[in-house]
């Protein structure tokens, strides 16, 4: 990994106390929805982001969600943790996504779309795996923040952005410029923050899923398919969808099921 990115990871601040407490609650088999609600209800930023997500058409709850207890109850513990972590991590890092040709707000939207797609898809396959994948999908593009920062510092923004705009393989462009991809940088970030090893490895191999260890190969493949359909430079574009569906077919998935879910999200204008 490029030395400048390694140093950026080493310099990352620790996770806020609320996020550490959330991780602890979610890892406790005896903890309840009420315990998680009490943990986060005094953090105004997490509460605001959670309510914004709950009232988004992405999750189609069909009614206005007015308080954090309602939101946590509807999302459940795993999804609540994922949404809080995703938004807080992006706030913790200095987000400037100009090298990728998008705003920080659009970057957050695409991350949310990837998480929603994996949830809607895998809930029809295996609900337990859907919960595991939701957090990974929500956070798997985090490494782009440090890559973008490095590109800006090297004064390569124009060239990098031009190459990203023209490609259907962003990982390849990233490797050309920084000798790594979003997947490996993201994995290193969450390894630094001492996240669960399985979570780190499924992200690490999401750009190289064909070589993933058997224990996490399915997860890495699903993450790759989702970010193929929703790349930051062409989310839900027809070529992106077709390439993602082809990968799903080749991996043995019911690609028609995935296509129906993508069509449903498009019909609801979630782009």
C-alpha positions, 0 to 999 in steps of 0.5 A: 500500500502506498506510504502516504495512505498507510500514514493517513490510516495510522493518523485516523482519530479513534471512533467516537464513544457513541459508536464504540458503545453501539458496537458493544451493545450490538455484540451483546446477545442479551441487549435489546432495542431499548438498550441501543436506543438509549445508547444513541438518543443523546447524540444529535447527529446520529439521531438526525441521520437515523431519522433522515434515513427512516423517512427516506423512500429507500426503506419504504416504511410508508409513514412518517418516523418521528423519534429515534425509538421508532426508527431503531424498532423499524430498522432493527439493531444491525441496520441501525448500527450500520446507518449510524456508523456509515454517516459518522465515519464519513463525518469523521473523515475529511470528505472531498470526492472531487477526484471521483467527480461527485459531491460528498452528499452524492457519495453518501447517497450512493453508499446508501443505495448500495446498502439498500440494494444489498438489503432488498436483494439478500433479504430474499435469499438469507436474512441473516446474511442480509444483515451482515452484508448491509453494514459492509455495503454501507461502508465498503466505499469508505477507502475512496475518501483517503484515495481522493485525499491522496490524489488531491495532494498529488495534484492529480485530480483532473487526470484521475477524474477523467479516467474515472469518468471513462471507465467501467472498472474504477478499481483498475484506475485506482490501482494505476494511481495509488497502487491499491483499490478502495477495497484494500484501503477500506479494509485497512481502515476498519482493521485499524479500528479493530472491526470484526475480522470477517467484516474486514476480509469480505471488504478486502476481497470485494475487488478480487472476489474470485480469489476470496477464501471460501468462508467469505467468498459469497459475501465478497461476490455480493458486495462486488455485484452491488458496487458494479451496479452502483459505481460512483461514476455511473450508478444504475446506468444501463451498462452498470446494471448489465455488467452486474447482472452478468456477474450475478449470473456467472456466480450462480445467483438468480439474476432475474430476481436481482433484476426485478429488485433493481427495476423496483428501485428504479421505478421508485426513482431512488437515484 
